[in-house]
Amino acid sequence: MQLPQLKTAFLQTFGQPADAIYFAPGRVNLIGEHTDYNGGFVFPCALSFGTYLLLAPNKDDVFRFRSLNVPERIDVPLHKLTDVLPNHCWANYPLGCIAQSVRRGWAPTTGYDLLFSGDVPQGAGLSSSAAIEVVTAFAFSELSHTNLSSTEIALIGQASEHEFAGVNCGIMDQFASAHGKKDHAIFLNCDTMEFQLVPIALRGIKIVIANTHSPHKLDSGAYNARVSECQTALSQLRKVRPDLKNLAELTPSDFEACSVAITDAVAFRRARHVVGEVDRTRRAVEALQAGDITLFGKLMNQSHVSLRDDYEVTGPELDAMAEAAWQVNGVIGSRMTGGGFGGCTVSLVQEEAIPAFIDSVGKTYTARTGLKADFYIAEIGDGVHRL
């Protein structure tokens, strides 16, 4: 939806024009999955599509949450801005960010009308939730005159997800939405928050996102279970490595030397994925910087296999999509992206092979699953900003 249409929708919804418009992008992670909450490396980039927020103060001492993507209409009075809404309400994502501002000392003296509109496919694993959190945190940082840094904006979004949505996510999604830069990916150390913006110069190669239309639900408990299983592995490893802060500190050889301490078979596989994925991510970024896109693609494929076998977060739809991609000439690499349990794959595809890729993978995927995939040629965009 174009900005004039969004402005008209706001006027029709609230009977007044919007005072300001903000935008925060979704993200795709090229490699480094389920490493962020284990203190490891990730390599996401912001997308050109995301979530818009239009807002204006009102005279009713009520925050009115409306979305063009969700029919549920939510009103929250000023004295309840720090209360979690029941029944996994969508408005918990932005409300949690406003609550963080209130807890930091902001005392709003008026209500606000807020209209959200997103073109990130919901449930696709491209971080529609992080986009709505980051755009809200950024807007109310401006409105409360706190002018928080991009990293603080990301941390507010993560806190909202933990406390209001009940998902124990890492920092990657919010960080990418807050810090994104056009035509760059973010090589982020999720333990230290140190990061490097790496130019993405893929000559003759495009990033293609394939939506399985098998929606993931991170609040279903499976994601939180993986977090708990990693904590089990870490706790057992500390019996022989008491100095160990997180799983990502271990190299593959370190892990091989001390992994006998992990007596839980499931926790062992989860930890093996994390250690291997951190190593793959580091090597993948080095390969990209050296111009070795073939190695980058091989590491993407290995990442998917590990997520399938050791972390068990792919499922039949994502596996069907990735395996179909691996069979197409011109595909450099393909893997699931995001939290898993449905969602999307990300592939590097030679530009001239894209039509055949979409045709072949689409047909194979439908034959195996009965579902129809959608494909997007990804454009890497900037992080959150006011329009």
Secondary structure, DSSP 8 states (H G I E B T S, - for coil): --HHHHHHHHHHHHSS--SEEEEEEEEEESS--S-GGGT-EE-EEEEEEEEEEEEEEESSSEEEEEESS----EEEEGGGTTS--STT-TTHHHHHHHHHHHHTT---SSEEEEEEEE-S-TTSSS-HHHHHHHHHHHHHHHHTT----HHHHHHHHHHHIIIII-----SHHHHHHHH--TTEEEEEETTT--EEEEE---TTEEEEEEE-S----GGGSHHHHHHHHHHHHHHHHTTT-TT---GGG--HHHHHHHGGG---HHHHHHHHHHHHHHHHHHHHHHHHHTT-HHHHHHHHHHHHHHHHHTS---HHHHHHHHHHHHTSTTEEEEEEESS-SS-EEEEEEEGGGHHHHHHHHHHHHHHHHS---EEEE--B---SEE-
